[in-house]
Amino acid sequence: MRLIDADYLKKLLNTGGDEKVEISIRESMPLEEIVDTVIHAYRKCLFAELEKVPTAYDMNEVIKQLKQQREQYLRRAKEIKDKFGENSESRKNYGKACSYDHSIEIVKEAADDRRQRSI
C-alpha cells in the first residue's frame, strides 16, 4: 500500500495524461458494447497514469527512519549507563527509544487498518 500525492494526480488527470490505448469501435456495435469498450480503455489509461503518481508517504521508509532513531537513543542510553551507571539521563534516553517502538507500532497498525478496510 502507498499513499499518493492526490494534487499531482488531479493535475495529471486534468491535463489528460500521457497514456493512450487503441480501441476499435464498429458501426454495427451496440451502444452498450461501445460504452464498455470506452470505459475499459479509460480504466486502463487511468491505472497506468496512477502508477506514475509519486508516493506522498512511504510506510517502510518511515519505519526505517523511526528504527534508526530508536537505535541512536538505545546506544546513547547504553553509553551513559556504561560510563556513569544507570541514572536519569540513561533512563530518559531509554524512554525515548521505547517511544519510537510505540510510534513504529502505531504506523504499522494504521497500515493494517487501511488494508483491512480495503478488502
Secondary structure, 3 states (H helix, E strand, C coil): CCEECHHHHHHHHHCCCCCCCCCCCCCCCCHHHHHHHHHHHHHHHHHHHHHHCCEEECHHHHHHHHHHHHHHHHHHHHHHHHHHCCCHHHHHHHHHHHHHHHHHHHHHHHHHHHHHHHC
